[in-house]
Amino acid sequence: MFVVIVGCGRVGSTVAKSMLSDGHDVSVIDEDPEAIALLEKGQDRSWEELGGSFTVGTALEIDALLEAGIERADAFVVSTDGDNTNLVIAQVAQRRFEVPQVVVRVLDPARAKWYREQGLATICPTQTAIELLEEAVRGGAGDRREAA
């Protein structure tokens, strides 16, 4: 499978390294040329020597997406630090390039839900945290002050 990942921070680099180690072809796009260091951290060879590719550019520009190989992508992951950017890029991948599987990180739970209803696979760490806290409260982890 050929995977294009936008954003090479902690999330993007971790997903990219995992996908590459699982035998997938991986192409990463990031605006910062130094971000490749996260892909190479802990490795004995460069990202390219390991089989990955890295494109310096903004994924809001079609040329950068094309250089990264979006036209042949089987999956597309968007994990920059901005919800608006992520959602726009994800829609471009889904609608213009018809990438079969698009996954987008969205921090705003309401926005993540709405876009999920529109057909985007959204990951919302904020919603996950809320659900875990609610589960802990329901499970009896309640207010510690009550026990004092």
Chimera marker file (.cmm) of the C-alpha trace (Angstrom):
<marker_set name="trace">
<marker id="1" x="0.000" y="0.000" z="0.000" r="1" g="1" b="0" radius="0.5"/>
<marker id="2" x="1.243" y="3.523" z="-0.784" r="1" g="1" b="0" radius="0.5"/>
<marker id="3" x="0.596" y="6.016" z="2.019" r="1" g="1" b="0" radius="0.5"/>
<marker id="4" x="1.021" y="9.789" z="1.900" r="1" g="1" b="0" radius="0.5"/>
<marker id="5" x="1.311" y="11.508" z="5.288" r="1" g="1" b="0" radius="0.5"/>
<marker id="6" x="1.002" y="15.260" z="5.719" r="1" g="1" b="0" radius="0.5"/>
<marker id="7" x="2.731" y="16.648" z="8.794" r="1" g="1" b="0" radius="0.5"/>
<marker id="8" x="5.915" y="15.239" z="10.245" r="1" g="1" b="0" radius="0.5"/>
<marker id="9" x="5.494" y="16.083" z="13.909" r="1" g="1" b="0" radius="0.5"/>
<marker id="10" x="5.131" y="13.458" z="16.620" r="1" g="1" b="0" radius="0.5"/>
<marker id="11" x="1.942" y="11.969" z="15.177" r="1" g="1" b="0" radius="0.5"/>
<marker id="12" x="2.877" y="12.029" z="11.506" r="1" g="1" b="0" radius="0.5"/>
<marker id="13" x="6.406" y="10.737" z="12.027" r="1" g="1" b="0" radius="0.5"/>
<marker id="14" x="5.215" y="7.929" z="14.302" r="1" g="1" b="0" radius="0.5"/>
<marker id="15" x="2.562" y="6.828" z="11.800" r="1" g="1" b="0" radius="0.5"/>
<marker id="16" x="5.074" y="7.062" z="8.942" r="1" g="1" b="0" radius="0.5"/>
<marker id="17" x="7.707" y="4.977" z="10.731" r="1" g="1" b="0" radius="0.5"/>
<marker id="18" x="5.129" y="2.375" z="11.708" r="1" g="1" b="0" radius="0.5"/>
<marker id="19" x="3.727" y="2.082" z="8.193" r="1" g="1" b="0" radius="0.5"/>
<marker id="20" x="7.210" y="1.821" z="6.664" r="1" g="1" b="0" radius="0.5"/>
<marker id="21" x="8.264" y="-0.862" z="9.155" r="1" g="1" b="0" radius="0.5"/>
<marker id="22" x="5.094" y="-2.794" z="8.248" r="1" g="1" b="0" radius="0.5"/>
<marker id="23" x="6.297" y="-2.903" z="4.644" r="1" g="1" b="0" radius="0.5"/>
<marker id="24" x="4.248" y="-0.092" z="3.116" r="1" g="1" b="0" radius="0.5"/>
<marker id="25" x="5.564" y="2.584" z="0.778" r="1" g="1" b="0" radius="0.5"/>
<marker id="26" x="5.456" y="5.904" z="2.633" r="1" g="1" b="0" radius="0.5"/>
<marker id="27" x="5.763" y="9.481" z="1.449" r="1" g="1" b="0" radius="0.5"/>
<marker id="28" x="5.786" y="12.347" z="3.965" r="1" g="1" b="0" radius="0.5"/>
<marker id="29" x="5.149" y="16.050" z="3.306" r="1" g="1" b="0" radius="0.5"/>
<marker id="30" x="6.182" y="18.799" z="5.712" r="1" g="1" b="0" radius="0.5"/>
<marker id="31" x="6.946" y="22.507" z="5.377" r="1" g="1" b="0" radius="0.5"/>
<marker id="32" x="10.028" y="22.193" z="7.569" r="1" g="1" b="0" radius="0.5"/>
<marker id="33" x="13.020" y="20.519" z="5.910" r="1" g="1" b="0" radius="0.5"/>
<marker id="34" x="14.390" y="19.714" z="9.388" r="1" g="1" b="0" radius="0.5"/>
<marker id="35" x="11.302" y="17.632" z="10.246" r="1" g="1" b="0" radius="0.5"/>
<marker id="36" x="12.882" y="14.640" z="8.526" r="1" g="1" b="0" radius="0.5"/>
<marker id="37" x="15.013" y="14.294" z="11.669" r="1" g="1" b="0" radius="0.5"/>
<marker id="38" x="11.978" y="12.806" z="13.466" r="1" g="1" b="0" radius="0.5"/>
<marker id="39" x="11.752" y="10.115" z="10.795" r="1" g="1" b="0" radius="0.5"/>
<marker id="40" x="15.429" y="9.278" z="11.204" r="1" g="1" b="0" radius="0.5"/>
<marker id="41" x="15.547" y="9.401" z="15.007" r="1" g="1" b="0" radius="0.5"/>
<marker id="42" x="16.720" y="6.055" z="16.358" r="1" g="1" b="0" radius="0.5"/>
<marker id="43" x="17.515" y="4.742" z="12.867" r="1" g="1" b="0" radius="0.5"/>
<marker id="44" x="20.926" y="3.720" z="11.581" r="1" g="1" b="0" radius="0.5"/>
<marker id="45" x="20.143" y="4.932" z="8.053" r="1" g="1" b="0" radius="0.5"/>
<marker id="46" x="18.463" y="7.923" z="6.455" r="1" g="1" b="0" radius="0.5"/>
<marker id="47" x="14.703" y="7.969" z="5.829" r="1" g="1" b="0" radius="0.5"/>
<marker id="48" x="15.300" y="7.605" z="2.084" r="1" g="1" b="0" radius="0.5"/>
<marker id="49" x="17.766" y="4.719" z="2.611" r="1" g="1" b="0" radius="0.5"/>
<marker id="50" x="15.054" y="2.996" z="4.643" r="1" g="1" b="0" radius="0.5"/>
<marker id="51" x="12.729" y="3.326" z="1.642" r="1" g="1" b="0" radius="0.5"/>
<marker id="52" x="10.639" y="6.352" z="2.577" r="1" g="1" b="0" radius="0.5"/>
<marker id="53" x="10.326" y="9.599" z="0.684" r="1" g="1" b="0" radius="0.5"/>
<marker id="54" x="10.136" y="13.146" z="2.019" r="1" g="1" b="0" radius="0.5"/>
<marker id="55" x="8.775" y="16.231" z="0.286" r="1" g="1" b="0" radius="0.5"/>
<marker id="56" x="9.425" y="19.720" z="1.596" r="1" g="1" b="0" radius="0.5"/>
<marker id="57" x="6.356" y="21.828" z="0.923" r="1" g="1" b="0" radius="0.5"/>
<marker id="58" x="2.898" y="22.786" z="2.046" r="1" g="1" b="0" radius="0.5"/>
<marker id="59" x="0.180" y="20.281" z="1.272" r="1" g="1" b="0" radius="0.5"/>
<marker id="60" x="-2.172" y="23.170" z="0.523" r="1" g="1" b="0" radius="0.5"/>
<marker id="61" x="-0.257" y="23.455" z="-2.759" r="1" g="1" b="0" radius="0.5"/>
<marker id="62" x="-1.189" y="20.908" z="-5.408" r="1" g="1" b="0" radius="0.5"/>
<marker id="63" x="2.409" y="20.724" z="-6.682" r="1" g="1" b="0" radius="0.5"/>
<marker id="64" x="3.622" y="19.454" z="-3.295" r="1" g="1" b="0" radius="0.5"/>
<marker id="65" x="0.877" y="16.817" z="-3.204" r="1" g="1" b="0" radius="0.5"/>
<marker id="66" x="1.768" y="15.698" z="-6.717" r="1" g="1" b="0" radius="0.5"/>
<marker id="67" x="5.477" y="15.557" z="-5.880" r="1" g="1" b="0" radius="0.5"/>
<marker id="68" x="4.664" y="13.390" z="-2.860" r="1" g="1" b="0" radius="0.5"/>
<marker id="69" x="2.699" y="10.989" z="-5.090" r="1" g="1" b="0" radius="0.5"/>
<marker id="70" x="-0.913" y="11.665" z="-4.124" r="1" g="1" b="0" radius="0.5"/>
<marker id="71" x="-2.132" y="10.475" z="-7.539" r="1" g="1" b="0" radius="0.5"/>
<marker id="72" x="-1.133" y="6.912" z="-6.667" r="1" g="1" b="0" radius="0.5"/>
<marker id="73" x="-1.922" y="6.995" z="-2.934" r="1" g="1" b="0" radius="0.5"/>
<marker id="74" x="-3.981" y="4.193" z="-1.438" r="1" g="1" b="0" radius="0.5"/>
<marker id="75" x="-4.197" y="6.008" z="1.879" r="1" g="1" b="0" radius="0.5"/>
<marker id="76" x="-3.703" y="9.593" z="3.010" r="1" g="1" b="0" radius="0.5"/>
<marker id="77" x="-3.148" y="10.799" z="6.574" r="1" g="1" b="0" radius="0.5"/>
<marker id="78" x="-3.321" y="14.468" z="7.580" r="1" g="1" b="0" radius="0.5"/>
<marker id="79" x="-1.803" y="15.371" z="10.941" r="1" g="1" b="0" radius="0.5"/>
<marker id="80" x="-0.639" y="18.967" z="10.993" r="1" g="1" b="0" radius="0.5"/>
<marker id="81" x="-1.269" y="21.121" z="14.050" r="1" g="1" b="0" radius="0.5"/>
<marker id="82" x="-4.204" y="22.984" z="12.485" r="1" g="1" b="0" radius="0.5"/>
<marker id="83" x="-7.756" y="21.682" z="12.157" r="1" g="1" b="0" radius="0.5"/>
<marker id="84" x="-8.663" y="23.995" z="9.272" r="1" g="1" b="0" radius="0.5"/>
<marker id="85" x="-5.561" y="23.039" z="7.302" r="1" g="1" b="0" radius="0.5"/>
<marker id="86" x="-6.106" y="19.348" z="7.976" r="1" g="1" b="0" radius="0.5"/>
<marker id="87" x="-9.735" y="19.423" z="6.882" r="1" g="1" b="0" radius="0.5"/>
<marker id="88" x="-9.057" y="21.316" z="3.658" r="1" g="1" b="0" radius="0.5"/>
<marker id="89" x="-6.192" y="19.022" z="2.683" r="1" g="1" b="0" radius="0.5"/>
<marker id="90" x="-8.218" y="15.911" z="3.543" r="1" g="1" b="0" radius="0.5"/>
<marker id="91" x="-11.101" y="17.058" z="1.358" r="1" g="1" b="0" radius="0.5"/>
<marker id="92" x="-8.730" y="17.746" z="-1.533" r="1" g="1" b="0" radius="0.5"/>
<marker id="93" x="-7.313" y="14.224" z="-1.199" r="1" g="1" b="0" radius="0.5"/>
<marker id="94" x="-10.775" y="12.683" z="-0.963" r="1" g="1" b="0" radius="0.5"/>
<marker id="95" x="-12.619" y="14.673" z="-3.611" r="1" g="1" b="0" radius="0.5"/>
<marker id="96" x="-10.063" y="15.849" z="-6.158" r="1" g="1" b="0" radius="0.5"/>
<marker id="97" x="-7.640" y="12.931" z="-6.045" r="1" g="1" b="0" radius="0.5"/>
<marker id="98" x="-10.143" y="10.252" z="-4.964" r="1" g="1" b="0" radius="0.5"/>
<marker id="99" x="-7.737" y="8.656" z="-2.490" r="1" g="1" b="0" radius="0.5"/>
<marker id="100" x="-9.572" y="5.541" z="-1.244" r="1" g="1" b="0" radius="0.5"/>
<marker id="101" x="-8.757" y="5.995" z="2.462" r="1" g="1" b="0" radius="0.5"/>
<marker id="102" x="-8.329" y="9.451" z="4.006" r="1" g="1" b="0" radius="0.5"/>
<marker id="103" x="-7.742" y="9.883" z="7.748" r="1" g="1" b="0" radius="0.5"/>
<marker id="104" x="-7.647" y="13.328" z="9.338" r="1" g="1" b="0" radius="0.5"/>
<marker id="105" x="-6.751" y="14.464" z="12.849" r="1" g="1" b="0" radius="0.5"/>
<marker id="106" x="-9.200" y="17.062" z="14.169" r="1" g="1" b="0" radius="0.5"/>
<marker id="107" x="-8.912" y="18.463" z="17.693" r="1" g="1" b="0" radius="0.5"/>
<marker id="108" x="-12.376" y="20.082" z="17.843" r="1" g="1" b="0" radius="0.5"/>
<marker id="109" x="-14.918" y="17.325" z="18.706" r="1" g="1" b="0" radius="0.5"/>
<marker id="110" x="-17.909" y="19.089" z="17.109" r="1" g="1" b="0" radius="0.5"/>
<marker id="111" x="-16.053" y="19.683" z="13.883" r="1" g="1" b="0" radius="0.5"/>
<marker id="112" x="-14.683" y="16.119" z="13.874" r="1" g="1" b="0" radius="0.5"/>
<marker id="113" x="-18.216" y="14.733" z="14.242" r="1" g="1" b="0" radius="0.5"/>
<marker id="114" x="-19.612" y="16.871" z="11.420" r="1" g="1" b="0" radius="0.5"/>
<marker id="115" x="-16.825" y="15.938" z="8.999" r="1" g="1" b="0" radius="0.5"/>
<marker id="116" x="-17.126" y="12.266" z="9.981" r="1" g="1" b="0" radius="0.5"/>
<marker id="117" x="-20.819" y="12.511" z="9.021" r="1" g="1" b="0" radius="0.5"/>
<marker id="118" x="-19.680" y="13.931" z="5.657" r="1" g="1" b="0" radius="0.5"/>
<marker id="119" x="-17.567" y="10.833" z="4.982" r="1" g="1" b="0" radius="0.5"/>
<marker id="120" x="-14.106" y="11.683" z="6.309" r="1" g="1" b="0" radius="0.5"/>
<marker id="121" x="-12.449" y="9.300" z="8.746" r="1" g="1" b="0" radius="0.5"/>
<marker id="122" x="-11.603" y="11.614" z="11.637" r="1" g="1" b="0" radius="0.5"/>
<marker id="123" x="-9.430" y="11.007" z="14.665" r="1" g="1" b="0" radius="0.5"/>
<marker id="124" x="-10.223" y="13.342" z="17.555" r="1" g="1" b="0" radius="0.5"/>
<marker id="125" x="-7.869" y="13.034" z="20.545" r="1" g="1" b="0" radius="0.5"/>
<marker id="126" x="-9.933" y="15.607" z="22.451" r="1" g="1" b="0" radius="0.5"/>
<marker id="127" x="-13.088" y="13.490" z="22.151" r="1" g="1" b="0" radius="0.5"/>
<marker id="128" x="-11.140" y="10.396" z="23.188" r="1" g="1" b="0" radius="0.5"/>
<marker id="129" x="-9.922" y="12.191" z="26.323" r="1" g="1" b="0" radius="0.5"/>
<marker id="130" x="-13.464" y="13.305" z="27.158" r="1" g="1" b="0" radius="0.5"/>
<marker id="131" x="-14.800" y="9.766" z="26.740" r="1" g="1" b="0" radius="0.5"/>
<marker id="132" x="-12.039" y="8.284" z="28.905" r="1" g="1" b="0" radius="0.5"/>
<marker id="133" x="-12.715" y="10.789" z="31.672" r="1" g="1" b="0" radius="0.5"/>
<marker id="134" x="-16.462" y="10.157" z="31.517" r="1" g="1" b="0" radius="0.5"/>
<marker id="135" x="-15.826" y="6.413" z="31.674" r="1" g="1" b="0" radius="0.5"/>
<marker id="136" x="-13.550" y="6.861" z="34.693" r="1" g="1" b="0" radius="0.5"/>
<marker id="137" x="-16.192" y="8.931" z="36.484" r="1" g="1" b="0" radius="0.5"/>
<marker id="138" x="-18.904" y="6.353" z="35.717" r="1" g="1" b="0" radius="0.5"/>
<marker id="139" x="-16.574" y="3.608" z="36.916" r="1" g="1" b="0" radius="0.5"/>
<marker id="140" x="-16.298" y="5.103" z="40.379" r="1" g="1" b="0" radius="0.5"/>
<marker id="141" x="-13.188" y="7.217" z="40.031" r="1" g="1" b="0" radius="0.5"/>
<marker id="142" x="-15.348" y="10.185" z="41.156" r="1" g="1" b="0" radius="0.5"/>
<marker id="143" x="-14.238" y="13.089" z="43.287" r="1" g="1" b="0" radius="0.5"/>
<marker id="144" x="-11.395" y="12.259" z="45.684" r="1" g="1" b="0" radius="0.5"/>
<marker id="145" x="-12.499" y="15.045" z="48.004" r="1" g="1" b="0" radius="0.5"/>
<marker id="146" x="-15.580" y="12.999" z="48.928" r="1" g="1" b="0" radius="0.5"/>
<marker id="147" x="-13.389" y="10.330" z="50.509" r="1" g="1" b="0" radius="0.5"/>
<marker id="148" x="-11.439" y="12.825" z="52.659" r="1" g="1" b="0" radius="0.5"/>
<link id1="1" id2="2" r="1" g="1" b="0" radius="0.2"/>
<link id1="2" id2="3" r="1" g="1" b="0" radius="0.2"/>
<link id1="3" id2="4" r="1" g="1" b="0" radius="0.2"/>
<link id1="4" id2="5" r="1" g="1" b="0" radius="0.2"/>
<link id1="5" id2="6" r="1" g="1" b="0" radius="0.2"/>
<link id1="6" id2="7" r="1" g="1" b="0" radius="0.2"/>
<link id1="7" id2="8" r="1" g="1" b="0" radius="0.2"/>
<link id1="8" id2="9" r="1" g="1" b="0" radius="0.2"/>
<link id1="9" id2="10" r="1" g="1" b="0" radius="0.2"/>
<link id1="10" id2="11" r="1" g="1" b="0" radius="0.2"/>
<link id1="11" id2="12" r="1" g="1" b="0" radius="0.2"/>
<link id1="12" id2="13" r="1" g="1" b="0" radius="0.2"/>
<link id1="13" id2="14" r="1" g="1" b="0" radius="0.2"/>
<link id1="14" id2="15" r="1" g="1" b="0" radius="0.2"/>
<link id1="15" id2="16" r="1" g="1" b="0" radius="0.2"/>
<link id1="16" id2="17" r="1" g="1" b="0" radius="0.2"/>
<link id1="17" id2="18" r="1" g="1" b="0" radius="0.2"/>
<link id1="18" id2="19" r="1" g="1" b="0" radius="0.2"/>
<link id1="19" id2="20" r="1" g="1" b="0" radius="0.2"/>
<link id1="20" id2="21" r="1" g="1" b="0" radius="0.2"/>
<link id1="21" id2="22" r="1" g="1" b="0" radius="0.2"/>
<link id1="22" id2="23" r="1" g="1" b="0" radius="0.2"/>
<link id1="23" id2="24" r="1" g="1" b="0" radius="0.2"/>
<link id1="24" id2="25" r="1" g="1" b="0" radius="0.2"/>
<link id1="25" id2="26" r="1" g="1" b="0" radius="0.2"/>
<link id1="26" id2="27" r="1" g="1" b="0" radius="0.2"/>
<link id1="27" id2="28" r="1" g="1" b="0" radius="0.2"/>
<link id1="28" id2="29" r="1" g="1" b="0" radius="0.2"/>
<link id1="29" id2="30" r="1" g="1" b="0" radius="0.2"/>
<link id1="30" id2="31" r="1" g="1" b="0" radius="0.2"/>
<link id1="31" id2="32" r="1" g="1" b="0" radius="0.2"/>
<link id1="32" id2="33" r="1" g="1" b="0" radius="0.2"/>
<link id1="33" id2="34" r="1" g="1" b="0" radius="0.2"/>
<link id1="34" id2="35" r="1" g="1" b="0" radius="0.2"/>
<link id1="35" id2="36" r="1" g="1" b="0" radius="0.2"/>
<link id1="36" id2="37" r="1" g="1" b="0" radius="0.2"/>
<link id1="37" id2="38" r="1" g="1" b="0" radius="0.2"/>
<link id1="38" id2="39" r="1" g="1" b="0" radius="0.2"/>
<link id1="39" id2="40" r="1" g="1" b="0" radius="0.2"/>
<link id1="40" id2="41" r="1" g="1" b="0" radius="0.2"/>
<link id1="41" id2="42" r="1" g="1" b="0" radius="0.2"/>
<link id1="42" id2="43" r="1" g="1" b="0" radius="0.2"/>
<link id1="43" id2="44" r="1" g="1" b="0" radius="0.2"/>
<link id1="44" id2="45" r="1" g="1" b="0" radius="0.2"/>
<link id1="45" id2="46" r="1" g="1" b="0" radius="0.2"/>
<link id1="46" id2="47" r="1" g="1" b="0" radius="0.2"/>
<link id1="47" id2="48" r="1" g="1" b="0" radius="0.2"/>
<link id1="48" id2="49" r="1" g="1" b="0" radius="0.2"/>
<link id1="49" id2="50" r="1" g="1" b="0" radius="0.2"/>
<link id1="50" id2="51" r="1" g="1" b="0" radius="0.2"/>
<link id1="51" id2="52" r="1" g="1" b="0" radius="0.2"/>
<link id1="52" id2="53" r="1" g="1" b="0" radius="0.2"/>
<link id1="53" id2="54" r="1" g="1" b="0" radius="0.2"/>
<link id1="54" id2="55" r="1" g="1" b="0" radius="0.2"/>
<link id1="55" id2="56" r="1" g="1" b="0" radius="0.2"/>
<link id1="56" id2="57" r="1" g="1" b="0" radius="0.2"/>
<link id1="57" id2="58" r="1" g="1" b="0" radius="0.2"/>
<link id1="58" id2="59" r="1" g="1" b="0" radius="0.2"/>
<link id1="59" id2="60" r="1" g="1" b="0" radius="0.2"/>
<link id1="60" id2="61" r="1" g="1" b="0" radius="0.2"/>
<link id1="61" id2="62" r="1" g="1" b="0" radius="0.2"/>
<link id1="62" id2="63" r="1" g="1" b="0" radius="0.2"/>
<link id1="63" id2="64" r="1" g="1" b="0" radius="0.2"/>
<link id1="64" id2="65" r="1" g="1" b="0" radius="0.2"/>
<link id1="65" id2="66" r="1" g="1" b="0" radius="0.2"/>
<link id1="66" id2="67" r="1" g="1" b="0" radius="0.2"/>
<link id1="67" id2="68" r="1" g="1" b="0" radius="0.2"/>
<link id1="68" id2="69" r="1" g="1" b="0" radius="0.2"/>
<link id1="69" id2="70" r="1" g="1" b="0" radius="0.2"/>
<link id1="70" id2="71" r="1" g="1" b="0" radius="0.2"/>
<link id1="71" id2="72" r="1" g="1" b="0" radius="0.2"/>
<link id1="72" id2="73" r="1" g="1" b="0" radius="0.2"/>
<link id1="73" id2="74" r="1" g="1" b="0" radius="0.2"/>
<link id1="74" id2="75" r="1" g="1" b="0" radius="0.2"/>
<link id1="75" id2="76" r="1" g="1" b="0" radius="0.2"/>
<link id1="76" id2="77" r="1" g="1" b="0" radius="0.2"/>
<link id1="77" id2="78" r="1" g="1" b="0" radius="0.2"/>
<link id1="78" id2="79" r="1" g="1" b="0" radius="0.2"/>
<link id1="79" id2="80" r="1" g="1" b="0" radius="0.2"/>
<link id1="80" id2="81" r="1" g="1" b="0" radius="0.2"/>
<link id1="81" id2="82" r="1" g="1" b="0" radius="0.2"/>
<link id1="82" id2="83" r="1" g="1" b="0" radius="0.2"/>
<link id1="83" id2="84" r="1" g="1" b="0" radius="0.2"/>
<link id1="84" id2="85" r="1" g="1" b="0" radius="0.2"/>
<link id1="85" id2="86" r="1" g="1" b="0" radius="0.2"/>
<link id1="86" id2="87" r="1" g="1" b="0" radius="0.2"/>
<link id1="87" id2="88" r="1" g="1" b="0" radius="0.2"/>
<link id1="88" id2="89" r="1" g="1" b="0" radius="0.2"/>
<link id1="89" id2="90" r="1" g="1" b="0" radius="0.2"/>
<link id1="90" id2="91" r="1" g="1" b="0" radius="0.2"/>
<link id1="91" id2="92" r="1" g="1" b="0" radius="0.2"/>
<link id1="92" id2="93" r="1" g="1" b="0" radius="0.2"/>
<link id1="93" id2="94" r="1" g="1" b="0" radius="0.2"/>
<link id1="94" id2="95" r="1" g="1" b="0" radius="0.2"/>
<link id1="95" id2="96" r="1" g="1" b="0" radius="0.2"/>
<link id1="96" id2="97" r="1" g="1" b="0" radius="0.2"/>
<link id1="97" id2="98" r="1" g="1" b="0" radius="0.2"/>
<link id1="98" id2="99" r="1" g="1" b="0" radius="0.2"/>
<link id1="99" id2="100" r="1" g="1" b="0" radius="0.2"/>
<link id1="100" id2="101" r="1" g="1" b="0" radius="0.2"/>
<link id1="101" id2="102" r="1" g="1" b="0" radius="0.2"/>
<link id1="102" id2="103" r="1" g="1" b="0" radius="0.2"/>
<link id1="103" id2="104" r="1" g="1" b="0" radius="0.2"/>
<link id1="104" id2="105" r="1" g="1" b="0" radius="0.2"/>
<link id1="105" id2="106" r="1" g="1" b="0" radius="0.2"/>
<link id1="106" id2="107" r="1" g="1" b="0" radius="0.2"/>
<link id1="107" id2="108" r="1" g="1" b="0" radius="0.2"/>
<link id1="108" id2="109" r="1" g="1" b="0" radius="0.2"/>
<link id1="109" id2="110" r="1" g="1" b="0" radius="0.2"/>
<link id1="110" id2="111" r="1" g="1" b="0" radius="0.2"/>
<link id1="111" id2="112" r="1" g="1" b="0" radius="0.2"/>
<link id1="112" id2="113" r="1" g="1" b="0" radius="0.2"/>
<link id1="113" id2="114" r="1" g="1" b="0" radius="0.2"/>
<link id1="114" id2="115" r="1" g="1" b="0" radius="0.2"/>
<link id1="115" id2="116" r="1" g="1" b="0" radius="0.2"/>
<link id1="116" id2="117" r="1" g="1" b="0" radius="0.2"/>
<link id1="117" id2="118" r="1" g="1" b="0" radius="0.2"/>
<link id1="118" id2="119" r="1" g="1" b="0" radius="0.2"/>
<link id1="119" id2="120" r="1" g="1" b="0" radius="0.2"/>
<link id1="120" id2="121" r="1" g="1" b="0" radius="0.2"/>
<link id1="121" id2="122" r="1" g="1" b="0" radius="0.2"/>
<link id1="122" id2="123" r="1" g="1" b="0" radius="0.2"/>
<link id1="123" id2="124" r="1" g="1" b="0" radius="0.2"/>
<link id1="124" id2="125" r="1" g="1" b="0" radius="0.2"/>
<link id1="125" id2="126" r="1" g="1" b="0" radius="0.2"/>
<link id1="126" id2="127" r="1" g="1" b="0" radius="0.2"/>
<link id1="127" id2="128" r="1" g="1" b="0" radius="0.2"/>
<link id1="128" id2="129" r="1" g="1" b="0" radius="0.2"/>
<link id1="129" id2="130" r="1" g="1" b="0" radius="0.2"/>
<link id1="130" id2="131" r="1" g="1" b="0" radius="0.2"/>
<link id1="131" id2="132" r="1" g="1" b="0" radius="0.2"/>
<link id1="132" id2="133" r="1" g="1" b="0" radius="0.2"/>
<link id1="133" id2="134" r="1" g="1" b="0" radius="0.2"/>
<link id1="134" id2="135" r="1" g="1" b="0" radius="0.2"/>
<link id1="135" id2="136" r="1" g="1" b="0" radius="0.2"/>
<link id1="136" id2="137" r="1" g="1" b="0" radius="0.2"/>
<link id1="137" id2="138" r="1" g="1" b="0" radius="0.2"/>
<link id1="138" id2="139" r="1" g="1" b="0" radius="0.2"/>
<link id1="139" id2="140" r="1" g="1" b="0" radius="0.2"/>
<link id1="140" id2="141" r="1" g="1" b="0" radius="0.2"/>
<link id1="141" id2="142" r="1" g="1" b="0" radius="0.2"/>
<link id1="142" id2="143" r="1" g="1" b="0" radius="0.2"/>
<link id1="143" id2="144" r="1" g="1" b="0" radius="0.2"/>
<link id1="144" id2="145" r="1" g="1" b="0" radius="0.2"/>
<link id1="145" id2="146" r="1" g="1" b="0" radius="0.2"/>
<link id1="146" id2="147" r="1" g="1" b="0" radius="0.2"/>
<link id1="147" id2="148" r="1" g="1" b="0" radius="0.2"/>
</marker_set>
